[in-house]
């Protein structure tokens, strides 16, 4: 009995120590990343390349998911508002829920699914193949050359993707509310214009920029420290690191979402 309790306490202690060490590595990685922002030579070409990967190639996914998200939101709000005789508020309800909350969160989840997992796997494979060691031997700063362009590209791309998500989501709500259920198009558009204020838009911009920063930071760090944190080598270690990066970035994103909402509302 005492042996079982002792082993359980030891396992809990080991896992707690591992989590603290992992959090410390994330902090060190972030410090090294931020310290490269002041370097003289800005990685402009690499940043543009990653803006294309993170932003341009994610646009079709964002537009499709935004359209159907807006349609579902409009359908749910229409069913609720018509019971209270307030269906003219449909446009305002759809736009506010998208711009404040669902747009940044859903767009970020799409970025995690497509970009975050791919980035973590790519960095992890580079670590397995000792490419970072080769860069160090050539006196090339891997943080400045590999990591920083991806981070900057995400901070730029995710707010733009969120704006596209919001526009297509509002369009999807228009299709369901006006074209399918016969809500007045004037009531839909004017109600939206009268309700949305700059603070709502600013909240969405701040959230999406923070989400882009958070996603790439977590995913790159998990891939970069693959050799330290993963007991398995090769493809199995990369898959475990990618899974951890996706889960952790999604959970932290929702936590940051709550913090920003509580500060700005």
VENKASUL-V474403 format. One record per helix or strand of 2 or more residues. SS is the DSSP state (H for helix, E for strand). FROM is the first residue (numbers start at 1). LEN is the number of residues. If there is no record, write none. Layout:
# VENKASUL-V474403
((SS,FROM,LEN) (SS,FROM,LEN))
This chain:
# VENKASUL-V474403
((H,2,37) (H,44,11) (H,56,29) (H,87,42) (H,131,7) (H,142,39) (H,185,11) (H,198,27) (H,226,4) (H,234,31))
